[in-house]
């Protein structure tokens, strides 16, 4: 049996620090002994949603070493589980252009990045700022769940 903890969080729009504090309060009562295999947070968990354009979301964009990834690493190690969390991501493409994604990060219990998925089918609210990701991710095996395969997707 796989034990999944879902964090239902109402983020403070454009205030990821406050949103992370809210998540910390919700999770404070849990420990590694709680026995979660996966901790799952929502799409754009800490930034909130519905941005008018690329300039409005720009201050909230992160990379894989940003505050959301660090928060996920901390929780993964603390709870000894895989953490899945949505965040707005900036990537420099091979051609030097900037790509902005509505992304989903997967962190292993040891803090390593397992996968990053970039939303493929953008909703109207995403098209104001996000680029479309290449495809869905399926058949992903998590280090703490040998033989269990998952797929990644963000609200389609």
N, C-alpha and C positions, 0 to 999 in steps of 0.2 A: 504494500500500500504506500502511496506517495502522499505525504502531508504538505498541503499548500496553504500558506497564510496570505490572505488578501488584505491589503491596506486600503480601506476606503477613506480617501482624503479629499477634503475640499481645499485646494491650494489657495494661497493668497496670491492673486494674479500679479505677476511681475515682481514678486518678492520671494525669491527662492529660499533666502535665509530663514524667513519666518515660516515658510512652508516646511522646511526641514525640521525646524523646532517642533512644529505640530506633529510631524511623523515621529520624531523622537519621543514625544510624550505618549503617543499611541503605543509605541513599541517598548517603552520602559519596563513594563511588567513582564516581558518575555526574556528568556535566556536560552542558551544552547540546550538546556534540559527540556525546553518546550517541545523539542523534537520536530521542528519544521524541516522539510526537505527543500522547499522553495518559498521565498518571500516575494510576493508580486505586488508592485505598485502600478498606478495608472499611467496612461499616456500623459506626457508633459507634467509629471507628478509634482514638480516643485515650481515650475515657471507659471503654471496656469495655461489657459487656452485662449483662442480668438485674438490674434494679433492682426492689426490693420495692414502691415507691410513689413518688409525686411528691416527697415530702420527701427521700427518699434521693438522688434524682438532681438535686434543685434546685441544689446547689453547683456542678454540672458544666454547667449550662445556659449556652448562649452565644447571641449574636446575630451578625449578619454582620460585626461589627467585633471579634469575640472572638479568642482565641488560636488557634483552629483555622483561622479565615479568614485570620489574619495568617500563620500557618505555610504555608498553601496559596498565598497570594500570593508569599511568599518563594520557595517551591519552583518555582512557575510561572515567575517571572522568571528564577531561576537556571538552570532546565533548559529554558527557552523552550518550554514545553508547556502544554496544558490539564491542570488538576488536578481530580480528582473525589474527594471525601472525605465520609464520613458523620460526623455530629455531633449531639448533643442540643441542640435549639433552643427558646428561649422567644420567643414573639411576643405582643404586646399586640394583641388584636382590635379592630376598629372600635368595638365596643360596650363596650370597656374591660376585657373579660374576658381572662384569661390562657390562652394556648394553648401546649401543650408538644408538640413534634414530634420524631420520629426522622427527621432530615433528611439530605439529600445536597446538597452544595455543589459547584458547577462554577465554576472560576476560569480565565479566559483567560490566555495567556502574558504579557499586559501587566499582570496583576493585577486586572483588572475582574471583577466577578461576572457570569457568563453566565446562570446559573439556580440556583434552589433548588427541590428536590423534597422534599415531605413524605410520608413513607410512607403509602400508601393502604390496603393490606390488612395490618392489624396482626396480628402473631403473639401468642400468649398472653403471652409475656414482655414485649411492648410495652404491652399493655392495662393493666398495673398503673400506668403513668405517662403514656403518650403519647396524644394526640388523633389521630384519623385525618385524614390529609391529603385534599384534595379529589379528586385524580385523578392518573393517570399523566401523565408528560410525554413526548411523542413529537415527532419531526420537528425536533429541536433541531439547528441548524447551528452548528458551532464556528468562531470567527474564524480559527483557524490551519488549518482543514480545509474550505475552500470546496467546496460540493457534497456533502459527507459529512453525513448526518443521523444522529443517535443518539436513543435513547430512554433515559429514566431510570426506574429502579425499585430498590427495596430488597427484599431477601429476602422472597419472598411465601410 
